[in-house]
């Protein structure tokens, strides 16, 4: 059971792909219209700017209403059970409101439904936490939050809720290990192992889902995969391990924390992992043509070189940054020139997911925003089929 109609979401993805092919000249207008008729999408159309504005406005409105109610019900704070019940009731009300927006008004990630889902999960977690004893460990609270957030993520397929669930999962492991005498010593290895296992689980889940479910959970699973790989590389970075180990080290009462963080055990291993993990990412990315691994590999090498510079500075910081900037600009120019023609499956031609595509279309988007406010509205005329753009929140002129 899902909040949104998986078939309509899959139809939306097919129509978006058809729009891209039509812009690239691979489809004729009549073919595009035939695809639109064969794959109907009743979702409310809006543009990204309207969605961001609606997200912020709805969050402020709900937060203001909640604060106003609390002003007249200050006695709730004195009783944890009553306060928990009140937050659970607020969460239930938001869930009903989201259901109405989705079923009656065909909302799908239009901003208000996104923030209401996040707030509903947050209020429910607040209700659960306030009724727990005050001495309950943080690891248990995070562990309890995991199933709740996963239930929201499974029902709504929301990216933000999935992000919260993954963070709660890592927080439970992190805080739980710190309560053990030997936890700090094994923390990096446990985080790396858990991250690798989580990524493998995500990949296995993606392959076992049906086509409609793959589309429904595509963004959420992709975000979870990114986060697991980032944590895997971060947990093996020498700088992170050493500095975090220094922060978590217990200091005797009356003593000051040393200015220089002491050396860690198995330093050679973490130096190796600092470069090895980004290298593996880059290798997988270039051999499998996977953008996620390519990006993470490049960022990992940047973090690795910054780690070396932090502990073994050969040049002043200003000169170092200048030289690195020149090298990056020069390397970018050479790569762009080299990839003007596709080579080994890579090209400099921007696609729909490329950040450059936003800047290439910036002028067009500016014209859309200006003309959208000045053109006469026609009730039967759509801009972009209601998928993107439009002068009003419903994508109509």
KANORTA-V203387 format. One line per field, one symbol per residue. ss: DSSP state (~ for helix, > for strand, _ for the rest). psi: psi as a letter, one per 30 degrees, with the letter a starting at -180 (. if undefined). burial: b if it has 24 or more other C-alpha atoms within 12 Angstrom, else e. A space follows every 10 residues. Layout:
ss->???
psi->???
burial->???
This chain:
ss->_____~~~~~ ~~~~~~~~~~ ~~~_____~~ ~~~~~~~~__ _______~~~ ~~~~~~~~~~ ~~~~~~~~~~ ~~_~~~~~_~ ~~~~~~~~~~ ~~~~~~~~~~ ~~~~~_____ _~~~~~~~~~ ~~~~~~~~~~ _______~~~ ~~~~~~~~~~ ~~~~~~__~~ ~~~~~~~~~~ ~~~~~~~~__ __~~~~~~~~ ~~~~~~~~~~ ~~~~~~~~__ ~~~~~~_~~~ ~~~~~~~~~~ ~~~~~__~~~ ~~~~~~~~__ __________ ______~~~~ ~~~~~~~~~~ ~~~~~~~~__ ~~~~~~~~~~ ~~~~~~~~~~ ~_____~~~~ ~~~~~~~~~~ ~~~~~~~~__ __>__>____ ____~~~~~~ _~~~~~~~~~ ~~~~______ _>_~~~____ _____>_
psi->kleljeeeee eeeeeeeeee eefggfklee eeeeeeefik jgkkklleee eeeeeeeeee eeeeeeeeef efhffeffje eeeeeeeeee eeeeeeeeee eeeeghkjhg deeeeeeeee eeeeeeeeef fllfgkleee eeeefeeeee eeeeefgkee eeeeeeeeee eeeeeeeffk egeeefeeee eeeeeeeeee eeeeeeffll eeeeeegeee eeeeeeeeee eeeeffkeee eeeeeeefkk kkkfklkkek klkllheeee eefefeeeee eeeeeeeghj eeeeeeeeee eeeeeeeeee fijflleeee eeeeeeeeee eeeeeeeege kkkhgklfkk affkffeeee geeeeeeeee ffffkkkkfg kkkgggekak flfggl.
burial->eebbbbbbbb bbbbbbbbbe eeeeeeeeee ebeebbeeeb bbbbbbbbeb beebbeebbe ebeeebeeee eeeeeeeeee eebbbbbbeb beebbebbbe bbeeebbbbb bbbbbbbbbb bbbbbbbbbb beeeeeebbb bbbbbbbbbb bbbbbbbbbb bbbbbbbbbb bbbbbbbbee eeebbbbbbb bbebbbebbe ebeeebeeee eebbbbbbbb bbbbbbbbbb bbbbbbbbbb bbebbeeeee eeeeeeeeee eeeeeeeeeb bebbbbbbbb bbeeeeeeee ebbbbbbbbb bebbbbbeee eeeeeeeeee eeeeeeeeee eeeeeeeeee eeeeeeeeee eeeeeeeeee eeeeeeebee ebeeeeeeee eebbbbbbbb bbbbbbb
